[in-house]
Amino acid sequence: MSERIAFRDAINRALRDEMKADNRVFVYGLDVPDHKRIFGSTVGLVETFGKKRCFGTPLSEDAMTGVALGAAMSGLRPVHTHIRVDFMMLAMNQIVNMVSNMRYVTGGKVKVPLVIRGILGRGWGQGAQHSKSLQSFFAHVPGLKVVMPTTPQNAYGLLRAAIQDDNPVIFLEHRWLYDAVDTVDFNRTDQLGKSEVRLKGNSLTVICTSWMNVEALKAAEILKRRDVALEVIDVRSLVPLDINPMIESVKRTGLAMIADYDWVFCGFGAELAAQISKACFKELKKPVERLGFAQTPCPTTRPLENLFYPSARQIVRLAEKMLDLKETDLSKEVFYSWEEKFKGPF
Amino acid sequence: MFTPSLARQCYEQIFLIRFCEEAIQAHYSQDEMKTPVHLCIGQEAIAAGVMSALPPQSKIFGTYRNHGLYLMATQEPDGFFAELHGKQTGPAMGKAGSMHLTSPEHQLMATSAVVGTTIPVAVGAAFANQYEKKGGMVAVFFGDGAIEEGVFWESLNFASLRGLRILFVCEDNDLAIHTPGKARRGFRSFRDAVKGFRCYYDEGDGSRADVAYQKTSKLIQQMKKKAQPAFLCLKYYRFLEHVGVNEDFKFGYRKKPTSQQAKLYDPCYQIEKICLRKGIKKQSLEGIQSRLKERIEKSILKAKQAPFPSSQELYNHIFSTI
């Protein structure tokens, strides 16, 4: 069965289907059952499943993460929700010191089936504290799985897989993707630990996380007019990482650009660059290039914010440089913004 | 009721813990137990008294000063010494060492070396009991320093809000490593601090197993009647340094107790007095002691002879693969 739905509804549907399938699943967090329902992603859950299985919490991110761990070790399957990933910093003690290693320090005697959803809050001047992404923080720590869905299909399939997984999964959703509409097959189950080719091409491999896939597809559309065919690969799952399709692609194209939706310095893109450089040393025609946030806090004012976030414009320019092409005229291109959000389909 | 048979049982448990700790003191300098140890000499009666009073299958959470909890939960020293020696035969194959001793099959679920971190996890276990209408009990042990952590208040608040059956056991030695309570607390007393919450409260002498047992039993009765958390503050005296096997009075941050004080602080002295008062024969108690000592020496020998985990073990148990 399939339906055309938006990313936010795909998240909602995944939560709903998992709650229906397994009454050990519960969904909670600040603002989860209020009238705004986490940008619509938790709509109808409290009405359908009751306050026992869908509830708001005190402003206690640290303790409420510990509650998830204790509940998961006791056999429940919590889904803890943060409307901004920035708020998860308050829970890092539990996530890094407890959740990630509980199975290990008990010699494998406990399972920790929990999901922590964090929304990446780029928007209309979100400023320094509502704008981060931080996947590298989580991916750095052994014992956490880290997932960043891009399409509505992946939002549905990967969230269901995350809830069904017996391990802690950090699930990072980009706010701008919420409006993307696409066909979602509800019978399709996605597997954690698989990357996906978003676009086939032979000129240059662009490896993307989250929203950067959308920017890369836009860049590909512009470059196509000049007979440049980008291959766009969506990482989807940072941990476990499915590196082989990326290596195969780079061996074929000889050029790799990593567009990671996060700060570049010490970022996840550095890990990919190192692994790919090593595996494709002979085939690489140029050094692996990386794109991401400017190495600054996120400024609020729009002209500076536009410089802070990487976009299709930068992907085009970097691709031209890597391919020794002259700069295309981009003056007539419309790039994505808060007002001009990508609405799908993929 | 702290019956004679219960007194005898606690005697055995307290001495098991004490003798294990003393065995660590005796063997530690051989450098075969390569794990920082936070010995619980002085604290044994809290584990023995509280855990004896908990209903069967109660889930237990603790701190890095967890030896008493582990030995109470498992009632045997083989796994204990194997884990301290970092051997394959330890409950976590040496991956836990002293600071993360657990035995989930005996309901000792988690212990942690970051102050306060198991408190919300225990609340999560109590939440699961409520969610699944299991009616079980959870107890979390922590030092008085943990109360200064924000997560303690977050956890107490949530447990009180949801009416969870959880026993917060504060093992109060009035020291956070070397800093006394009066240098750390802006509140008058634990009772005052907890008073504003929908939470039962009691306090007592943690050097006495009978007191710990009776206070725990009373709070459990209250929690059974009306579900809400309970806070039990049990004072005790930490005889040794924060971490390690030695006394540290020479550093002058606290006074050495007089021999009379030391007796009152000593759970072994206290439980022996109780047993004798309840008519248990001295010889019978001595028999317990010699059996325990023999048992512990065997455990240490076994631990020394056991193999280390294979190198493959490094990568096992990061994720569940089933």
Chai-1 contact restraints between the chains, C-beta under 6 A:
chainA,res_idxA,chainB,res_idxB,connection_type,confidence,min_distance_angstrom,max_distance_angstrom,comment,restraint_id
A,P58,B,N157,contact,1.0,0.0,6.0,A-B,restraint_1
A,P58,B,F158,contact,1.0,0.0,6.0,A-B,restraint_2
A,S60,B,E154,contact,1.0,0.0,6.0,A-B,restraint_3
A,D62,B,V151,contact,1.0,0.0,6.0,A-B,restraint_4
A,A63,B,P120,contact,1.0,0.0,6.0,A-B,restraint_5
A,A63,B,V151,contact,1.0,0.0,6.0,A-B,restraint_6
A,A63,B,E154,contact,1.0,0.0,6.0,A-B,restraint_7
A,A63,B,S155,contact,1.0,0.0,6.0,A-B,restraint_8
A,A63,B,F158,contact,1.0,0.0,6.0,A-B,restraint_9
A,G66,B,P120,contact,1.0,0.0,6.0,A-B,restraint_10
A,G66,B,V121,contact,1.0,0.0,6.0,A-B,restraint_11
A,G66,B,G124,contact,1.0,0.0,6.0,A-B,restraint_12
A,V67,B,P120,contact,1.0,0.0,6.0,A-B,restraint_13
A,V67,B,V123,contact,1.0,0.0,6.0,A-B,restraint_14
A,V67,B,G124,contact,1.0,0.0,6.0,A-B,restraint_15
A,V67,B,F127,contact,1.0,0.0,6.0,A-B,restraint_16
A,L69,B,V121,contact,1.0,0.0,6.0,A-B,restraint_17
A,L69,B,G124,contact,1.0,0.0,6.0,A-B,restraint_18
A,G70,B,V121,contact,1.0,0.0,6.0,A-B,restraint_19
A,G70,B,G124,contact,1.0,0.0,6.0,A-B,restraint_20
A,G70,B,A125,contact,1.0,0.0,6.0,A-B,restraint_21
A,A71,B,G124,contact,1.0,0.0,6.0,A-B,restraint_22
A,A71,B,F127,contact,1.0,0.0,6.0,A-B,restraint_23
A,A71,B,A128,contact,1.0,0.0,6.0,A-B,restraint_24
A,S74,B,A125,contact,1.0,0.0,6.0,A-B,restraint_25
A,S74,B,A128,contact,1.0,0.0,6.0,A-B,restraint_26
A,L76,B,A128,contact,1.0,0.0,6.0,A-B,restraint_27
A,N97,B,V114,contact,1.0,0.0,6.0,A-B,restraint_28
A,N97,B,T117,contact,1.0,0.0,6.0,A-B,restraint_29
A,M98,B,T117,contact,1.0,0.0,6.0,A-B,restraint_30
A,R103,B,H317,contact,1.0,0.0,6.0,A-B,restraint_31
A,Y104,B,K95,contact,1.0,0.0,6.0,A-B,restraint_32
A,Y104,B,H317,contact,1.0,0.0,6.0,A-B,restraint_33
A,Y104,B,I318,contact,1.0,0.0,6.0,A-B,restraint_34
A,V105,B,A92,contact,1.0,0.0,6.0,A-B,restraint_35
A,V105,B,K95,contact,1.0,0.0,6.0,A-B,restraint_36
A,V105,B,A96,contact,1.0,0.0,6.0,A-B,restraint_37
A,V105,B,H100,contact,1.0,0.0,6.0,A-B,restraint_38
A,T106,B,A92,contact,1.0,0.0,6.0,A-B,restraint_39
A,T106,B,T102,contact,1.0,0.0,6.0,A-B,restraint_40
A,T106,B,P104,contact,1.0,0.0,6.0,A-B,restraint_41
A,G107,B,A92,contact,1.0,0.0,6.0,A-B,restraint_42
A,G107,B,M93,contact,1.0,0.0,6.0,A-B,restraint_43
A,G107,B,K95,contact,1.0,0.0,6.0,A-B,restraint_44
A,G108,B,H317,contact,1.0,0.0,6.0,A-B,restraint_45
A,K109,B,P104,contact,1.0,0.0,6.0,A-B,restraint_46
A,V110,B,P104,contact,1.0,0.0,6.0,A-B,restraint_47
A,K111,B,S320,contact,1.0,0.0,6.0,A-B,restraint_48
A,P142,B,I318,contact,1.0,0.0,6.0,A-B,restraint_49
A,G143,B,I318,contact,1.0,0.0,6.0,A-B,restraint_50
A,D166,B,S320,contact,1.0,0.0,6.0,A-B,restraint_51
A,N167,B,F319,contact,1.0,0.0,6.0,A-B,restraint_52
A,N167,B,S320,contact,1.0,0.0,6.0,A-B,restraint_53
